[in-house]
Amino acid sequence: MTMEEKNYLVSGMHCAGCAAKVERAVEGLEGVERVELNLLTGKMTVLFEKPDSPAMERIALVVEKAGFRLADWKEEPLAGTEREERLEQEETGGSRLVWSILLLVPLMYLSMGPMWHWPVPEGSWGLWMNWWTQGILAGAVLWLNRHYLINGVRQLVALSPNMDSLIAIGSGSAFLYGLYLLVAGMWQGFSVEGMELYFESAAMIVTLISLGKYLERRSYRKTNAAVKGLVKLVPQEALVWHDGAERAVPLDEIRSGDLVVVKTGQRIPVDGMIEEGQAALDESDLTGESMPVDRAAGDRVISGTFNRAGYLKIRAERVGGDSTLARMIRLVEQASQSKAPIARLADRVCYFFVPAVIAVALVSLVGWMAAGEGFSFALARAIAVLVISCPCVLGLATPIAIMVGTGRGARLGILCKSAGALEALSRVDTVVFDKTGTLTEGEPRVVAVLPEEGMDADALVEMAAALEQGSEHPVGKAVYEHARLLNLPVRAVADLSVVPGRGIAGTVDGVPYAVGNSGFMQDKGISWKEDESRLREFMRQGASPLYVGRGGCPAGVIMVADSLKPDSRAAVDSLKRMNLRVVMLTGDNASTARHMAGELHIDEVVSDVLPDEKASHVMKMEERGDKVAMVGDGVNDAPALACARVGISMKSGTELAMESSDIVLMKSNLAGVAEAVQLGRTTLLIIRQNLFWAFFYNIIGIPLAAGCLYPAFGLTLNPMIAAGAMSLSSLCVVFNSLRLRGFTPRLGSLGK
């Protein structure tokens, strides 16, 4: 069944309860497979069971019925920074906040003046003038921030209260109570002197909430700095070589096959191959590697790279949305949009949180009145409960840390495809490496040719190269390239048959030949009877034997070796210092594999593994309780990458490997594996800290606001202080998450 994914923009949400309500409403539609909604960005991704699902027609209706607005993400005319600026103006307008503060200052002066013996109107009419002025100023502040009240009441009427409902009930009831005392006092002729009117509390609550939202939004914009930074790497136009001259064209007009010119001080706009020139390229914005690299004709380059010095003509291969930089931006956005499994607990709590808080506030109100306290005292306790409760902090705890963590990872050349991958990475205890192309350079070379008696060495290579001439396997390519270096002719082959991971057979000039490992030769009925001691020295040095059979008899052995990457040993040592178990999974024979493992300080080796067996080995590890991260780069690694808890592929790997993995390392070295694990662990630590303080804050704050400590210690919480504490709690979570922006891997760190 073909599924379809669509993106939408949901506006009007102010807390995690809002997001949970929208998600549940959309998930309830028949034909919807999955919903992911990001409270911070408003972006909602919906996976439909089929392209023509009836749910597509009804989704806008259910979202609007829930009290929010829906737009197609692709049709949204604003993008990036512009969209965020518009949302900031809508949700936390700076001018509205300024006017609220300007009105709040004289209100606080009038309400607090008598307590501090400040000069205020006196006498009977002076007091009434003071109180009515307070009421008017408070009403003006509430009017400026009426969107909280309107949305809160609307959600309350819809029996789906959210954070705005708590603000509306708290500030609204405080204002109405004060207004009632004024009107009733004037109508019935009694004095309200000595009674608390709570006008200043009503105004202070909404002003502090607006201030908190404003600061929260400004801080959020910093969390998305990584995506903005990547977007800025995209040049708006490029120079194209056409008819012997350079011509500046907009980026979206460049097509695959165009010849693009990049001069000193310019960024490369496309992925492609250098046809002419040489340059020192700075790839630090994409890979995190600070040192520039030299590139010349024949080398491939990626979009977003900065040309420090040199002149290049590049044949465009991938342009626009297909370029590496565009895919990086998409991956970072997708990871920021997705949810980590640890967030599910907070989501479940948020759904029931607001109704529970309203119930606690009512119990507090009724309980204190039943205990003999006055209505004013009981109302203050109920208002404090309403405004100190913060579902926002629960909803922000995970997504904001994920957004900052994935953004920081992108700057370090670590691309996480989802929040779940980042969390899973923090929990791995076993790292499994493919050998060829991952731990090694992936470019084997022939180091020795050992023909049987009566067989010429060049003839042996010539026959083996004939069979391997179309091979994609690194060892086969090495044999073919060795034949070309010796200027040996390429012979025609008939009846070619390939057994992946084992060998290849065919007929050359009417004689059957076979090239492969010892198991493949045994299947062909070919065995080496002579002493193989001459092979062992090469195998101890890390070379692999490639057996060649001719006409059902042994013809010789070609020894092929692949050199280790310079940083492989350091990367393995770093992982072991982090208390991770390191395993090498390879199709090489046991002797060669053990030699390589010894060089790398790897204690566990699984050798003689066929390509289709790698995935089963990883699955067995997972089944016995290991939390496996698989690192690979080849086509044959793709199933294992997909089966592992976390699949990690290298930038230099194949497209299939990168598509099958959860993490893509843009670096050319393996240090990125340890860095990625550390990033995952640090991000999860920040999330746990956020969730702890979110729950701790509400567990401590709500009973305190309800007056639970009043009978024993005489402690109460003023509603204004409660509102400030609520705003402060969200800011604490935001600022704690922003610490990830300064994350720096420490490859010498120990433990978990």
C-alpha positions in Angstrom: 0.0 0.0 0.0 1.3 3.4 -1.0 1.2 6.0 1.8 1.5 9.8 1.4 3.0 12.3 3.8 1.9 15.9 4.0 3.1 18.9 6.1 0.9 21.5 7.6 1.3 24.6 9.8 -0.9 24.8 12.9 -1.2 28.2 14.5 -2.8 29.3 17.8 -1.1 26.7 20.0 0.3 28.0 23.3 1.1 24.9 25.3 1.8 21.2 25.2 -1.9 20.6 26.0 -2.8 22.4 22.7 -0.4 20.2 20.7 -1.7 17.0 22.4 -5.3 18.0 21.6 -4.5 18.6 17.9 -2.6 15.3 17.6 -5.4 13.3 19.2 -8.0 15.0 16.9 -6.0 14.2 13.8 -5.0 10.7 14.9 -8.7 10.0 15.3 -9.4 10.4 11.6 -9.8 7.2 9.7 -7.0 6.9 7.2 -4.4 8.6 9.3 -1.4 6.4 10.0 0.8 8.7 12.1 0.9 12.3 13.3 3.9 14.3 14.5 3.4 17.9 15.7 6.1 20.3 16.9 4.9 22.8 19.4 7.8 25.1 18.8 7.6 25.4 15.0 3.9 24.6 14.6 4.8 22.1 11.8 2.6 19.0 11.7 3.6 16.0 9.6 0.7 13.6 8.8 1.2 10.2 7.2 -1.9 9.0 5.4 -2.6 5.4 4.6 -3.2 6.2 0.9 -2.8 9.3 -1.4 -6.5 9.9 -1.8 -7.4 9.3 1.8 -10.7 11.0 2.8 -8.9 12.2 5.9 -7.1 14.8 3.8 -10.4 16.6 3.2 -11.4 16.5 6.9 -8.2 17.4 8.6 -8.7 21.2 8.4 -12.2 20.8 9.9 -11.1 18.8 12.9 -8.1 21.1 13.6 -10.4 24.2 13.4 -13.0 22.4 15.6 -10.3 21.9 18.2 -9.8 25.7 18.2 -6.7 26.1 16.0 -5.9 27.2 12.5 -4.4 25.1 9.7 -2.5 25.9 6.6 -0.6 23.8 4.1 3.1 24.1 4.9 4.1 24.4 1.3 1.6 27.1 0.6 2.8 29.2 3.5 4.1 32.3 1.8 6.7 33.0 4.5 9.7 30.9 5.2 12.5 30.6 7.7 13.3 33.8 9.6 10.3 35.6 8.2 7.9 33.0 9.5 9.4 33.1 12.9 9.3 36.9 13.0 5.6 36.8 12.1 4.9 34.2 14.8 6.7 36.3 17.3 4.6 39.3 16.4 1.4 37.2 16.7 2.2 35.4 19.9 4.5 37.6 21.8 4.2 41.1 20.3 6.9 43.4 21.7 4.7 46.5 21.5 1.9 44.8 23.4 4.4 43.9 26.1 5.8 47.4 26.3 2.3 48.9 26.7 1.4 46.3 29.3 4.5 47.2 31.4 3.8 51.0 31.0 0.3 50.5 32.3 1.4 48.1 35.0 3.9 50.6 36.6 1.3 53.2 37.7 -1.1 50.4 38.7 1.5 48.9 41.0 2.3 52.3 42.4 -1.4 52.9 43.3 -1.9 49.5 44.8 1.4 49.2 46.7 1.6 53.0 47.7 -0.3 52.8 51.0 1.8 49.9 52.1 5.1 51.8 51.5 3.7 55.2 52.5 4.1 56.6 49.1 2.0 59.7 48.2 -1.4 58.5 46.9 -4.9 60.1 46.8 -6.4 60.2 50.3 -9.8 60.6 51.8 -13.0 58.8 50.9 -13.1 60.1 47.3 -9.4 59.7 46.9 -9.6 56.1 47.8 -12.4 55.4 45.4 -10.5 57.3 42.7 -7.5 55.2 43.4 -9.4 51.9 43.2 -11.3 52.8 40.0 -8.0 53.9 38.4 -6.5 50.6 39.3 -9.5 48.8 37.8 -9.3 50.8 34.6 -5.5 50.2 34.3 -5.9 46.5 35.0 -8.7 46.3 32.4 -6.5 48.0 29.8 -3.7 45.4 30.5 -6.2 42.6 30.1 -7.5 44.1 26.9 -4.0 44.3 25.5 -3.5 40.6 26.3 -7.1 39.5 25.5 -5.9 36.7 23.2 -5.1 34.7 26.3 -8.5 35.2 27.7 -10.4 34.7 24.4 -8.5 31.5 23.5 -8.7 30.2 27.1 -12.5 30.7 27.3 -13.0 29.2 23.9 -11.0 26.1 24.9 -12.8 25.9 28.2 -16.2 26.0 26.4 -15.0 23.3 24.1 -14.3 21.2 27.2 -10.6 21.1 26.2 -8.9 23.6 28.6 -5.3 24.5 28.0 -2.7 26.9 29.5 -4.6 29.9 28.2 -7.6 28.6 30.1 -5.7 28.6 33.4 -4.5 32.2 32.7 -8.1 33.3 31.7 -9.6 31.8 34.9 -6.9 33.1 37.2 -6.5 36.6 35.9 -10.2 36.9 34.9 -11.5 35.8 38.3 -9.1 38.2 40.1 -10.2 41.1 37.9 -13.9 40.3 38.2 -13.8 39.9 41.9 -12.2 43.3 42.3 -14.7 44.8 40.0 -17.5 43.2 41.9 -16.3 44.7 45.2 -16.1 48.2 43.6 -19.5 48.1 42.0 -21.1 46.5 45.0 -19.4 48.9 47.4 -20.6 51.9 45.5 -24.1 50.5 45.0 -24.6 49.4 48.6 -22.5 52.2 50.2 -20.0 50.1 52.0 -16.3 50.6 52.2 -13.8 48.2 50.5 -10.9 49.6 52.5 -8.7 46.8 53.9 -10.0 44.2 51.3 -7.7 42.9 48.5 -9.0 43.9 45.1 -6.4 41.8 43.1 -6.4 44.3 40.2 -2.6 44.3 40.3 -2.5 40.5 40.4 -4.8 40.2 37.4 -2.6 42.6 35.4 0.7 41.3 36.7 -0.3 37.7 35.8 -0.9 38.4 32.1 2.1 40.8 31.8 4.5 38.3 33.3 3.1 35.5 31.1 3.6 37.8 28.0 7.1 38.6 29.2 7.9 34.9 29.6 6.5 34.1 26.2 8.5 36.9 24.6 11.8 35.8 26.2 10.9 32.2 25.4 10.3 32.9 21.8 13.5 35.0 21.4 15.4 32.1 23.0 13.8 29.6 20.7 15.0 31.5 17.7 18.5 30.8 18.9 17.7 27.1 19.0 17.1 27.1 15.3 20.4 28.8 14.6 21.9 25.7 13.0 19.2 25.5 10.3 19.5 29.2 9.6 23.3 28.9 9.4 23.0 26.1 6.8 20.5 28.1 4.8 22.9 31.0 4.7 25.5 28.7 3.1 23.3 28.6 0.0 24.4 31.3 -2.5 21.6 33.1 -4.3 23.2 33.0 -7.6 26.2 31.3 -9.4 28.5 31.8 -12.3 27.9 29.4 -15.2 30.4 28.9 -18.1 28.5 29.3 -21.3 29.8 29.9 -24.8 33.2 30.7 -23.5 32.1 33.3 -21.0 30.9 33.5 -17.4 27.3 34.3 -16.8 25.6 35.0 -13.4 22.3 33.0 -13.1 19.9 32.5 -10.2 20.6 29.2 -8.3 17.2 27.7 -9.2 18.1 28.0 -13.0 21.2 25.8 -12.7 20.8 22.3 -14.2 22.7 19.1 -13.9 25.5 19.1 -16.5 26.1 22.8 -16.4 29.7 24.0 -15.9 29.8 26.2 -12.8 32.7 28.6 -12.0 33.7 29.2 -8.4 36.3 31.8 -7.6 38.2 32.7 -4.4 35.8 33.9 -1.7 32.7 32.2 -3.2 30.7 29.2 -2.0 30.2 26.1 -4.2 26.5 26.1 -5.2 26.2 22.5 -6.4 27.5 19.0 -5.9 29.7 18.0 -8.8 33.1 17.1 -10.1 36.0 19.5 -10.8 36.9 19.6 -14.4 39.5 22.3 -14.3 41.5 24.1 -11.6 42.5 23.6 -8.1 41.6 25.2 -4.8 41.8 25.1 -1.0 38.3 24.4 0.2 36.9 25.1 3.7 34.3 22.4 4.5 34.1 23.2 8.3 30.5 24.4 8.0 29.4 21.0 6.8 31.8 18.6 8.4 33.1 20.3 11.4 36.7 19.8 10.2 38.6 23.0 10.6 41.5 22.4 8.2 41.0 23.3 4.6 41.4 20.5 2.0 43.0 20.7 -1.4 40.9 19.7 -4.3 41.8 19.5 -8.0 40.5 18.1 -11.3 38.8 14.8 -10.9 37.8 15.4 -7.2 34.2 15.7 -6.2 33.0 18.7 -4.2 29.8 19.4 -2.3 27.5 22.4 -2.1 28.1 24.9 0.7 31.9 24.5 0.7 33.8 27.8 0.8 36.6 28.4 -1.7 39.4 30.0 0.3 41.9 30.2 -2.5 41.7 29.0 -6.1 39.7 28.9 -9.3 37.4 26.0 -10.2 35.2 24.8 -13.0 32.8 22.2 -11.7 30.4 20.0 -13.7 27.2 20.1 -11.8 25.7 16.7 -10.8 23.3 17.5 -8.1 21.5 20.8 -7.9 18.8 22.5 -5.9 16.9 20.2 -3.6 19.1 17.2 -4.5 22.3 18.8 -3.3 24.1 17.6 -0.2 23.5 21.0 1.6 19.8 20.9 0.8 19.5 17.3 2.1 21.4 18.3 5.2 18.9 21.1 5.9 16.0 18.7 5.4 17.5 16.1 7.7 18.0 18.7 10.5 14.5 20.0 10.1 13.0 16.5 10.1 15.0 15.6 13.2 13.8 18.7 15.0 10.2 17.9 13.9 10.3 14.3 15.2 9.6 13.2 18.7 11.9 11.2 20.9 10.4 8.2 22.8 11.2 9.8 26.1 8.7 12.6 25.2 5.7 10.3 25.3 5.5 10.4 29.1 5.3 14.2 29.1 2.7 14.1 26.3 0.5 11.8 28.3 0.8 13.9 31.4 0.1 17.1 29.5 -3.2 15.8 28.1 -4.7 15.4 31.6 -2.6 18.2 33.3 -4.8 21.2 32.8 -8.2 19.6 33.8 -6.4 18.2 36.9 -5.0 21.7 37.8 -8.5 23.3 37.5 -9.8 20.6 39.8 -7.1 21.3 42.3 -7.9 25.0 42.2 -11.6 24.4 42.8 -10.8 22.0 45.7 -8.4 24.7 47.1 -11.1 27.4 46.9 -13.9 25.3 48.5 -11.5 23.7 51.0 -10.2 27.0 52.4 -13.7 28.5 52.6 -14.9 25.4 54.4 -12.0 25.8 56.8 -13.3 29.2 57.8 -11.1 31.4 55.7 -12.6 34.3 53.8 -13.4 34.2 50.1 -10.6 36.6 49.3 -8.0 34.3 50.9 -9.5 31.2 49.3 -9.6 32.9 45.9 -6.0 34.0 46.1 -5.0 30.3 46.7 -7.0 29.1 43.8 -5.6 31.8 41.5 -2.1 31.0 42.6 -2.7 27.3 41.7 -3.9 28.2 38.3 -1.1 30.5 37.3 1.8 28.6 38.8 0.9 25.4 37.0 2.9 25.1 33.8 2.1 22.6 31.1 4.4 24.5 28.8 7.5 23.4 30.7 6.5 19.8 30.2 5.9 20.3 26.5 9.2 22.2 26.0 11.4 19.8 27.9 12.1 17.4 25.1 11.6 19.2 21.7 13.7 22.2 22.5 16.7 20.0 23.6 16.3 17.8 20.5 16.2 20.9 18.3 19.4 22.4 19.8 21.1 18.9 19.9 20.4 18.1 16.2 21.4 21.6 15.2 24.7 21.3 17.1 25.3 17.9 15.5 24.8 19.4 12.1 27.5 21.9 12.8 29.8 19.1 13.9 29.1 17.1 10.7 26.7 14.6 12.5 23.4 14.4 10.8 20.6 12.8 12.9 17.5 11.8 10.9 15.2 11.7 13.9 14.9 12.5 17.6 14.5 8.8 18.3 17.8 8.1 16.7 19.5 10.7 18.9 18.0 9.2 22.0 18.7 5.6 20.9 22.3 6.6 20.3 22.7 7.7 23.9 21.7 4.2 25.1 23.9 2.0 22.8 26.4 -0.3 24.6 27.8 -2.1 21.5 29.3 -0.6 18.3 29.7 -2.9 15.4 32.0 -1.9 12.6 32.1 -3.1 9.0 35.8 -3.4 8.0 36.2 -2.6 4.3 35.7 1.1 3.6 34.8 1.8 7.2 37.8 0.9 9.3 40.0 0.6 6.2 40.5 3.0 3.3 38.3 0.8 1.1 40.9 0.8 -1.6 42.6 -2.6 -1.5 45.7 -3.3 -3.6 47.4 -6.5 -4.8 50.5 -7.1 -2.6 51.5 -10.5 -3.9 50.8 -13.0 -6.6 51.5 -16.7 -5.8 51.0 -18.9 -8.8 50.9 -22.7 -8.6 53.7 -24.6 -10.3 53.5 -24.4 -14.1 51.4 -21.2 -13.9 52.7 -17.8 -14.9 52.0 -14.9 -12.4 50.9 -12.5 -15.2 48.6 -15.1 -16.7 47.1 -15.7 -13.2 46.3 -12.0 -12.8 45.1 -11.8 -16.4 42.5 -14.6 -15.9 41.4 -13.3 -12.6 41.0 -9.8 -14.0 38.9 -11.1 -16.9 36.3 -12.4 -14.4 36.5 -9.3 -12.2 36.4 -6.7 -14.9 32.8 -5.7 -14.1 32.9 -6.3 -10.4 31.8 -3.6 -7.9 33.5 -5.4 -5.0 36.6 -3.6 -3.7 38.8 -6.7 -3.9 37.6 -7.4 -7.5 38.4 -3.9 -8.5 41.9 -4.2 -7.0 42.6 -7.2 -9.1 41.3 -5.5 -12.3 43.3 -2.3 -11.6 46.5 -4.4 -11.0 46.1 -6.0 -14.4 45.7 -2.6 -16.0 48.9 -1.4 -14.2 50.7 -4.4 -15.7 49.2 -3.6 -19.2 47.7 -7.0 -19.4 44.9 -7.5 -22.0 41.3 -7.8 -20.9 39.9 -11.2 -22.0 36.3 -11.9 -22.9 34.4 -14.1 -20.5 31.4 -16.4 -21.1 29.0 -18.1 -18.7 29.7 -15.7 -15.9 28.1 -16.5 -12.6 28.5 -14.6 -9.3 27.8 -15.7 -5.7 27.8 -12.5 -3.6 30.4 -12.5 -0.8 32.0 -15.7 -2.0 33.3 -15.6 -5.5 32.8 -15.5 -9.3 33.1 -18.1 -12.1 33.2 -18.0 -15.8 34.8 -19.4 -19.0 37.8 -17.8 -20.7 38.9 -19.2 -24.1 36.9 -22.3 -23.4 38.6 -23.0 -20.0 36.5 -22.7 -16.8 37.9 -20.3 -14.1 36.8 -19.5 -10.6 38.0 -16.7 -8.3 36.9 -16.4 -4.7 37.4 -17.4 -1.1 38.3 -20.9 0.2 34.6 -21.8 0.8 33.7 -21.0 -2.8 36.6 -23.1 -4.1 35.4 -26.0 -2.0 32.0 -25.7 -3.5 33.7 -25.9 -6.9 35.6 -29.0 -5.9 38.9 -27.3 -5.9 41.3 -27.8 -3.0 44.9 -26.7 -2.2 46.9 -29.7 -1.2 50.2 -28.0 -0.7 51.3 -26.4 2.5 49.7 -22.9 2.9 52.4 -21.7 5.1 53.6 -19.3 2.4 50.2 -17.5 2.7 50.2 -17.2 6.5 52.9 -14.5 6.6 50.9 -12.3 4.3 47.7 -13.0 6.3 49.4 -12.1 9.5 50.2 -8.7 8.0 46.5 -8.2 7.2 46.4 -9.4 3.5 43.4 -11.5 2.3 43.9 -14.4 -0.1 41.9 -14.5 -3.3 42.0 -18.1 -4.6 42.0 -18.7 -8.4 41.0 -22.1 -9.9 41.5 -23.2 -13.5 39.7 -26.2 -15.0 38.9 -27.6 -11.6 42.4 -27.4 -10.3 44.3 -24.8 -8.2 45.9 -22.1 -10.3 47.3 -19.8 -7.6 46.5 -17.2 -4.9 46.4 -13.4 -5.2 47.0 -11.6 -1.9 45.1 -8.3 -1.5 45.6 -5.9 1.4 43.6 -2.8 2.5 45.3 -0.2 4.7 43.7 1.0 7.9 42.4 4.6 8.1 44.8 6.7 10.1 42.2 7.5 12.7 40.6 4.1 13.1 42.6 3.0 16.1 42.1 6.3 17.9 38.3 6.1 17.2 38.1 2.5 18.6 40.1 3.5 21.7 37.8 6.5 22.3 34.7 4.2 22.2 36.3 1.7 24.6 37.1 4.5 27.0 33.4 5.3 26.9 32.7 1.8 28.2 31.4 0.6 24.8 31.9 -2.9 23.4 33.5 -2.7 20.0 32.9 -5.5 17.4 34.3 -6.0 13.9 32.0 -7.7 11.4 33.7 -8.7 8.2 33.6 -11.2 5.4 37.4 -11.6 5.6 38.9 -14.9 6.7 39.5 -15.3 10.5 43.3 -14.9 10.3 43.2 -11.6 8.4 40.3 -10.3 10.5 42.2 -11.2 13.8 45.3 -9.3 12.5 43.2 -6.2 11.7 41.4 -6.4 15.1 44.8 -6.7 16.9 46.0 -3.5 15.1 42.9 -1.7 16.2 42.6 -3.1 19.8 39.3 -4.7 19.0 38.7 -7.7 21.2 35.7 -9.2 19.4 35.7 -10.3 15.7 33.0 -12.0 13.6 34.7 -13.1 10.4 33.7 -15.0 7.2 30.3 -13.3 7.2 28.4 -13.2 3.9 26.8 -9.8 3.0 23.3 -11.2 3.6 24.4 -12.5 7.0 25.5 -9.2 8.5 21.9 -8.2 9.3 21.2 -11.6 11.0 24.3 -11.2 13.2 23.2 -7.7 14.2 19.7 -9.0 14.9 21.1 -11.8 17.1 23.0 -9.2 19.2 19.9 -7.2 19.6 17.9 -10.3 20.6 20.3 -11.2 23.4 20.0 -7.7 24.9 22.8 -5.7 23.2 22.0 -2.2 22.2 23.8 -2.0 18.8 25.0 0.8 16.7 26.1 -0.5 13.3 28.7 1.6 11.4 29.1 0.9 7.7 29.3 2.4 4.2 28.6 -0.2 1.6 25.6 -1.5 -0.3 26.0 -4.8 1.6 25.8 -2.9 4.9 22.4 -1.5 4.3 20.3 -4.4 5.8 22.5 -4.4 8.9 22.3 -0.6 9.2 18.5 -0.9 9.1 18.3 -3.8 11.6 20.5 -2.1 14.2 19.1 0.1 17.0 21.1 2.9 15.4 22.6 2.7 11.9 25.6 5.1 11.2 26.9 5.6 7.7 29.8 7.6 6.4 29.5 10.5 3.9 31.8 8.6 1.6 29.4 5.6 1.7 26.8 4.6 -0.9 23.4 6.2 -1.3 21.7 3.0 -0.1 23.8 2.9 3.1 23.0 6.5 3.9 19.3 6.0 3.2 19.2 2.9 5.5 21.0 4.6 8.4 19.8 6.8 11.2 22.9 8.9 11.5 25.1 10.2 8.6 28.6 11.4 9.4 29.7 14.1 7.1 33.3 13.8 8.4 35.8 11.7 6.6 37.1 10.2 9.8 35.7 7.8 12.4 36.1 10.2 15.3 32.5 11.2 14.4 31.2 7.9 15.8 32.4 8.7 19.3 31.4 12.3 19.0 27.8 11.2 17.9 27.5 8.9 20.9 28.6 11.7 23.2 26.2 14.1 21.6 23.4 11.6 22.1 24.3 11.1 25.8 24.6 14.8 26.5 21.2 15.6 24.8 19.5 12.8 26.7 21.0 14.2 29.9 19.7 17.7 29.2 16.2 16.2 28.4 16.2 14.3 31.7 17.2 17.4 33.5 14.4 19.4 31.8 11.8 16.7 32.6 13.0 16.4 36.2 12.7 20.2 36.8 9.4 20.3 34.9 7.8 17.6 37.1 9.6 18.8 40.3 8.5 22.4 39.7 4.8 21.4 39.4 4.9 18.9 42.2 6.4 21.4 44.6 4.7 24.6 43.2 1.1 23.5 43.1 0.8 22.3 46.7 2.7 25.5 47.8 0.3 27.7 45.8 -2.7 25.8 47.2 -1.6 26.8 50.7 -0.6 23.4 52.0 2.2 24.9 54.1 -0.1 27.7 55.5 -1.5 25.7 58.6 2.0 24.6 59.8 4.2 27.5 58.7 1.9 30.3 57.7 3.4 30.3 54.2 1.3 31.4 51.2 2.1 32.3 47.6 1.0 35.5 46.1 -0.6 35.0 42.6 1.9 37.6 41.1 4.8 35.6 42.4 3.2 32.4 41.1 2.9 33.9 37.6 6.5 35.0 37.6 7.6 31.5 38.8 5.6 29.9 35.9 7.3 32.1 33.3 10.7 31.5 34.9 10.2 27.7 34.8 9.8 27.7 31.0 12.8 30.0 30.6 14.9 27.7 32.7 14.1 24.8 30.4 15.0 26.9 27.3 18.3 28.1 28.7 19.3 24.7 30.0 18.7 23.3 26.5 20.7 26.1 24.9 23.7 24.8 26.8 23.9 22.2 24.0 25.0 24.9 21.6 28.3 24.9 23.3 28.7 21.1 23.3 32.3 20.1 22.5 33.1 16.4 22.1 35.8 15.1 24.6 37.2 11.9 23.1 39.1 11.2 26.2 36.1 11.2 28.5 35.2 8.1 30.5 32.1 6.3 31.4 28.5 7.0 30.6 
